[in-house]
């Protein structure tokens, strides 16, 4: 919050700076959060699994994770392309495509 406190022209602290006045989630943003959590859950699962003591970041541990995550992203891409006609999901589709490109690289 300290970064949000600014001095106005009179030198007084302005705690409601213009950059934070509209920094809140809308109702549709809150509705989107469970969808985002569903997309990210496999990443969380594999992160925890690969952090265990018996995993050392070897390729035979990582390749199954990458294959599954790419498959999950493919399914998510198809799902959000089919529902994009009814809902504005461009930001989610862009994020999924970006994640797929990075993981596939």
Buried (B, 14 or more C-beta within 10 A) or exposed (E): EEEEEBEEEEEEEEEEBEEBEEEEEEEEEEEBEEBEEEBBEBBEBBEEEBEEEEEEEEEEBEEEBEEEBBEBBEEBBEBBEEEEEEEEBEEBBEBBBEBBEEBEE
